[in-house]
């Protein structure tokens, strides 16, 4: 889990905290791209989740349902431990409860992979990194048509 935590912490530090935006909202004629998409999910969260989880090999990426599933990844520095992530974009709005991340961890014992607990706070750090990145993407594309 140390790899995921380090990456999540590094992303949070590198990305910084971005504001959600001010009181000015675009008029319907100039909605940002996330609101004019045919997808049933928020495209800022979708793009941010892809960015933040890009260090993991993916097995399924479905923009229509908002699902990103990864394959197992082993940190070469800790070869007896591996991780698998799932991310779900659940809504069209850019809100904290519109992203859900699940982390699976396994350790090798006697030649077999065995489920192990994930370090507390890891999921929250990944979700926060995705939200921060989504806000940055939104800020960079407001007014872009």
C-alpha positions, 0 to 999 in steps of 0.5 A: 500500500505504501506505493499507492499512498506515496503516489496519492500523497505526491499527487496531492502535494504536486497538484495542490488544492484547487478551488471549486470555482466562484459564484460566476456560472456559465450561461447555458449557451457557454456551458463547459464541456462536462455539461454538454457531453452525452455521457451520464457522468462528469467528464472532469471527474472522468478525466481526472480519475484517468490521470490520477490512476494512470500509474496502474495498468487498466483492465476495463475503462468504460466512460459510459458507465464511469468505471475504471478497473485496474489490473494487479500492480506489484511495486518492484521495491516490495515484490511480495505485495500487490494492489488493484484499484477500482474507480467509479464516477457516479454523477454528472456533477463535480461533487465529492460524493460523485467519485468512489475508489476501492483498493484491494491489497494482497501479500504473498504468503507461502507462494500464494497471494492472500488478501490484506488490509489497506492502510487507513486513509488510502482511499480518501487520499486517492479520491481527494487527488481525483477531486483536486485534479478534476477542479484543475481541469475544470478551471483550465477549460471554463470558457473553452468551447 
